[in-house]
Amino acid sequence: MIPTEEEKQKIQEAQLGNPDVPLGSAEQFLLTLSSISELSARLQLWAFKMDYEVMEKEVAEPLQDLKEGMDQLERNKTLRYILSTLLAIGNFLNGSNAKGFELSYLEKVPEVKDTVHKQSLLHHACTIVVEKFPDSSDLYSEIGAVTRSAKVDFDQLQENLCQMERRCKASWDHLKVIAKHEMKPVLKQKMSEFLKDCAERIIILKIVHRRIINK
């Protein structure tokens, strides 16, 4: 969108060579753009201002879901029923008295089947939970945040957070460059306050991200 120096020069040469011929709307538009000082910095600064709320939401909401999901799992009684039932079945089958098991064991639950009816361990566990714990639920309806979190690429979320920080820092540089040429004091103050607020919110997001991921 931003005209290059070569494009600007060609338009000006054409204008000088044919002063009686008016420029086309596209050429006039490009020439007008080229006359704006620090156009690239202005566009990038305003783009950040327009994009910020959406970028923040795309990072903050999944983090909130992840935190909420952890809380849902921690306090969910049906999940405790399921895990305790699986532990009891595992101890029975192995003739042991283990106090717990590794999470990787859960991957085998749908695969292990009995030799008579060929029903999976998952089927038997669910049957026991329903019969033994009538106050249990379907679990799925109680862990909505976990379901949403499972669809999130948290490596990409971290990259998005880093990109927000980079764009915020770059916006400060853009503001300084623009202010050297022309910018009303009131506008400069508003943009400075906006960028300061963004920087503080990004710092908070980084702290929240680190605490939740390391929880």
C-alpha positions in Angstrom: 0.0 0.0 0.0 2.9 2.4 0.8 4.4 3.7 -2.4 8.1 3.0 -2.9 10.5 5.8 -3.7 10.8 4.5 -7.3 7.0 4.6 -7.7 6.9 8.2 -6.3 9.7 9.3 -8.6 8.0 7.8 -11.7 4.7 9.5 -10.9 6.4 12.9 -10.3 8.3 12.5 -13.6 5.1 11.7 -15.5 3.5 14.8 -13.9 6.4 17.0 -14.9 6.4 15.6 -18.4 2.7 16.1 -18.9 1.6 18.9 -16.7 -1.7 19.3 -18.5 -2.7 15.7 -18.1 -4.3 15.1 -14.7 -3.1 12.1 -12.7 -5.3 9.1 -12.4 -7.0 8.5 -9.1 -4.6 5.6 -8.2 -1.5 7.7 -9.0 -2.9 10.7 -7.1 -3.7 8.5 -4.1 -0.1 7.1 -4.1 1.4 10.6 -4.4 -0.7 11.9 -1.5 0.4 8.9 0.6 4.0 9.6 -0.2 3.7 13.2 1.0 2.8 12.0 4.5 5.9 12.0 6.8 6.7 8.7 8.5 3.8 7.0 6.8 4.9 3.5 7.7 5.4 4.3 11.4 2.0 5.9 11.5 0.3 2.9 9.9 2.0 0.4 12.2 1.2 2.5 15.3 -2.5 2.7 14.4 -2.6 -0.9 13.4 -1.3 -1.9 16.8 -3.9 0.4 18.5 -6.7 -1.2 16.4 -5.5 -4.8 16.9 -4.6 -4.7 20.6 -7.9 -5.6 22.2 -8.4 -8.6 19.9 -4.8 -9.8 20.5 -5.2 -9.5 24.2 -8.5 -11.4 24.2 -6.9 -14.2 22.2 -4.3 -14.7 24.9 -6.2 -13.9 28.0 -9.3 -16.0 27.4 -7.4 -19.3 26.8 -5.3 -18.6 29.9 -8.5 -18.0 31.9 -10.0 -21.3 30.6 -6.8 -23.2 31.5 -6.9 -21.9 35.0 -10.6 -22.6 35.3 -10.1 -26.0 33.8 -7.5 -26.9 36.5 -9.9 -25.8 39.2 -12.7 -27.8 37.6 -10.6 -31.0 37.6 -9.3 -30.4 41.1 -12.8 -30.1 42.7 -14.7 -32.5 40.5 -16.0 -35.4 42.5 -16.9 -37.5 39.5 -13.3 -37.4 38.3 -12.2 -38.6 41.8 -14.7 -41.4 41.6 -13.3 -42.5 38.2 -9.7 -42.3 39.2 -10.2 -44.2 42.5 -12.2 -46.9 40.6 -9.4 -47.3 38.0 -6.9 -47.5 40.8 -8.9 -50.2 42.6 -9.3 -52.2 39.3 -5.6 -51.9 38.6 -4.7 -53.1 42.1 -7.1 -56.0 41.8 -5.7 -57.1 38.4 -2.1 -56.7 39.4 -2.5 -58.0 42.9 -0.9 -54.9 44.3 -1.8 -52.1 46.7 -0.5 -49.0 44.8 -1.5 -45.6 46.1 -1.6 -44.1 42.6 -0.7 -44.4 39.0 1.0 -42.5 36.2 -1.2 -40.5 33.8 0.0 -42.5 30.9 -1.9 -45.4 32.4 -5.1 -43.6 31.3 -4.2 -44.1 27.7 -4.5 -47.8 28.1 -8.0 -47.8 29.7 -10.0 -47.9 26.5 -7.6 -50.5 25.0 -7.6 -53.1 27.7 -10.5 -55.6 27.3 -11.7 -58.6 29.3 -11.3 -62.0 27.8 -15.0 -63.1 28.1 -17.2 -60.2 26.8 -14.4 -58.2 25.1 -15.6 -55.1 27.0 -13.0 -52.4 27.6 -11.7 -51.4 31.0 -13.3 -48.1 30.4 -16.7 -49.7 30.0 -16.3 -51.6 33.2 -15.0 -48.6 35.1 -18.0 -46.5 34.0 -20.4 -49.2 35.0 -18.9 -49.4 38.5 -18.9 -45.6 38.9 -22.6 -45.3 37.9 -23.6 -48.2 40.2 -21.4 -47.3 43.2 -21.7 -43.5 43.0 -25.2 -42.4 42.1 -24.3 -38.8 42.7 -21.7 -38.9 39.9 -22.3 -37.0 36.6 -21.3 -37.4 33.0 -18.2 -35.4 33.8 -18.0 -33.8 30.3 -20.7 -31.2 31.1 -18.8 -30.1 34.2 -15.4 -29.5 32.6 -16.2 -27.1 29.7 -13.1 -25.1 30.3 -11.0 -28.2 30.0 -12.6 -29.1 26.7 -11.9 -25.6 25.3 -8.3 -25.7 26.6 -7.7 -29.0 24.8 -8.2 -27.2 21.5 -5.6 -24.4 22.2 -2.1 -24.5 20.9 -0.3 -23.0 23.9 3.0 -22.8 22.1 1.3 -20.5 19.6 -0.3 -18.6 22.4 3.1 -17.9 23.9 4.4 -16.7 20.6 1.3 -14.4 20.3 2.1 -13.0 23.7 5.7 -12.4 22.6 4.5 -10.7 19.4 2.3 -8.4 21.4 5.3 -7.3 23.5 7.4 -6.8 20.3 4.7 -4.7 18.7 4.2 -2.7 21.8 7.9 -1.9 22.0 8.0 -1.1 18.3 5.0 1.2 18.7 7.0 3.3 21.2 9.7 3.8 18.6 7.1 4.7 16.0 5.6 7.3 18.3 9.0 8.9 18.9 9.7 9.1 15.2 6.3 10.6 14.4 6.6 13.1 17.2 9.8 14.5 15.8 8.0 15.6 12.6 4.5 16.7 13.7 2.0 15.5 16.3 -0.4 17.5 18.4 0.6 17.4 22.1 -2.8 16.1 23.1 -2.6 13.2 20.6 0.9 12.4 21.6 -0.2 12.3 25.3 -3.2 10.0 24.5 -1.0 7.6 22.5 1.6 7.6 25.2 -1.0 6.7 27.8 -2.4 4.0 25.6 1.0 2.4 25.0 1.8 2.6 28.7 -1.4 0.9 29.6 -0.7 -1.8 27.0 2.8 -2.4 28.3 1.4 -2.8 31.9 -1.3 -5.2 30.7 1.2 -7.3 28.7 3.4 -7.6 31.8 0.5 -8.8 33.8 -0.4 -11.3 31.0 3.2 -12.6 31.0 3.0 -13.1 34.8 -0.3 -14.9 34.6 0.9 -17.0 31.7 4.0 -18.1 33.6 2.1 -18.9 36.8 -0.6 -20.9 35.1 1.7 -22.9 32.8 4.0 -23.7 35.7 1.2 -24.6 38.1 
